[in-house]
Amino acid sequence: MAERIEVIGVGPDGRLATELPGDVSLVAGGARHLERFAPPGVATCVIGGDLDQVAGALDAAVGTAVVLASGDPGWFGIVRRLGRDLGADRLRVHPAPSSVAGAFAAIGLPWEDATVVSAHGRAPGAAIAAALVAPKVAVLTAPDRSPAWLAHTLLAAGCGPRTVVVASRLGHDDAVVQRTDLAGAVDLEVADPNVVLVLDEARLARIGAATVRGHGPVGLPWARDADAFEHRDGQVSKPEVRALALARLGAGPGRLLWDVGCGSGSVAVEAAGLGAGVIAVDRDADQVARTRANADRFGVGVGVVHGPAPAVLADLPDPDAVFVGGGGPDLAAVLDLVLARTRDRVVVALATLERAGPVLARFDAAGWDAGGELVQVQDLRPLADGHRLVPRNPVLLICGGRRP
Ligand SMILES: C[S@@+](CC[C@H](N)C(=O)[O-])C[C@H]1O[C@@H](n2cnc3c(N)ncnc32)[C@H](O)[C@@H]1O
């Protein structure tokens, strides 16, 4: 049994974080790392698809084994798996700078304010959400989650202008750093491995250095008054309804939301302020423009797509949660699509009671649990030498969760 497993990072400058120990009996690593760094005559094990086999070989090695891994092996890397399978106390980890540090260094940008997200071997929603909402994002890619895939998905999601930097094969002789925009990245030829930076330069210039969070100014208020948003004919969700909807949707970092029938975009803007990636959809071009203006006003990134639901939803990435604020006559068809594609939560705001029964029936038929909540707010207003309560129009929220 290997007593010690030295996990050694290979930095974006191509250097090892530390020398290999003289008594190494087995070196595991990617083919390209083994080729360069495995000492002649020492047994090797290629880290490819089957990590069980690698863990087995490391476990069975004599004395000291070495694992070579890119960047910081404890940062979206192999340390999690090795610790689980072989025990953290057998590992000695030697981190090199991450590929993300290398990519930011290559373009001379600081990155303590960056959001870093992996699309490598994980569901892609969090990477898409981060790139939509945060102004400075690094995405660890994979062959099936390439820079072109990311750029294509962000364009389909109505993402605003972004600078895209793709750093490939850092530390190798054929390392390349390319700078383009979303449209340019769709056709970019890139070798693996690579890391992608997605930068909203206009927003970064406004935010300055004040934030350490990746997704915008810290401590934004939410449940703002309806009049804080540019809106038309009162088509803006009221603060208390919005607050409850955002809570039920679980709006927060790592979540990808759709706001269908976004109107003024107040739900989308506040969900983004809480860190969620949001795609706001409306069939009315003026409302789409209003949503963009409101996102801009509050300094948050929101994807905005113009077109009628459900048709326009077909090309969007699957959401974790959806707010349906305006389904109009197509509400049933919108719901059918939404319930089929959403991961866990759907909230529907209804102005008329008659729709509640059919909407609940649709949730049930699709295998979702749902219930209704009437949000009834009364404002305290001065009257003579006292106060009275003035009721606002109640709104019925139908909130559903996918059955486990
Ligand atoms: C499993 S993660 C490992 C991350 C690593 N622990 C780090 O600190 O960079 C694999 C991803 O890291 C990125 N990566 C690793 N090595 C790279 C390199 N030499 N050049 C560019 N990106 C690299 C790619 O996005 C790749 O898909």
The ligand as a MOL file (V3000), in Angstrom:
LIG
                    3D

  0  0  0     0  0            999 V3000
M  V30 BEGIN CTAB
M  V30 COUNTS 27 29 0 0 0
M  V30 BEGIN ATOM
M  V30 1 C -10.3600 19.2110 -13.7880 0
M  V30 2 S -10.0850 20.9250 -14.1210 0 CHG=1
M  V30 3 C -8.5760 21.1740 -13.3090 0
M  V30 4 C -8.3210 22.5840 -12.8330 0
M  V30 5 C -6.9530 22.7170 -12.1900 0
M  V30 6 N -6.9450 22.0780 -10.9140 0
M  V30 7 C -6.4710 24.1740 -12.0620 0
M  V30 8 O -6.1070 24.6050 -10.9630 0
M  V30 9 O -6.4350 24.8530 -13.0900 0 CHG=-1
M  V30 10 C -9.6530 20.7790 -15.7960 0
M  V30 11 C -9.8380 22.0880 -16.5190 0
M  V30 12 O -8.8000 23.0320 -16.1590 0
M  V30 13 C -8.4630 23.8240 -17.2740 0
M  V30 14 N -7.0220 23.5960 -17.5890 0
M  V30 15 C -6.2300 22.6600 -17.0450 0
M  V30 16 N -5.0050 22.7480 -17.5720 0
M  V30 17 C -4.9980 23.7480 -18.4690 0
M  V30 18 C -4.0250 24.3180 -19.3450 0
M  V30 19 N -2.7860 23.8310 -19.3920 0
M  V30 20 N -4.3880 25.3460 -20.1520 0
M  V30 21 C -5.6500 25.8200 -20.0880 0
M  V30 22 N -6.5980 25.3140 -19.3070 0
M  V30 23 C -6.2910 24.3010 -18.4940 0
M  V30 24 C -9.3660 23.3980 -18.3900 0
M  V30 25 O -10.5170 24.1960 -18.3520 0
M  V30 26 C -9.6940 21.9600 -18.0240 0
M  V30 27 O -10.8350 21.5120 -18.6290 0
M  V30 END ATOM
M  V30 BEGIN BOND
M  V30 1 1 1 2
M  V30 2 1 2 3
M  V30 3 1 2 10
M  V30 4 1 3 4
M  V30 5 1 4 5
M  V30 6 1 5 6
M  V30 7 1 5 7
M  V30 8 2 7 8
M  V30 9 1 7 9
M  V30 10 1 10 11
M  V30 11 1 11 12
M  V30 12 1 11 26
M  V30 13 1 12 13
M  V30 14 1 13 14
M  V30 15 1 13 24
M  V30 16 1 14 15
M  V30 17 1 14 23
M  V30 18 2 15 16
M  V30 19 1 16 17
M  V30 20 1 17 18
M  V30 21 2 17 23
M  V30 22 1 18 19
M  V30 23 2 18 20
M  V30 24 1 20 21
M  V30 25 2 21 22
M  V30 26 1 22 23
M  V30 27 1 24 25
M  V30 28 1 24 26
M  V30 29 1 26 27
M  V30 END BOND
M  V30 END CTAB
M  END
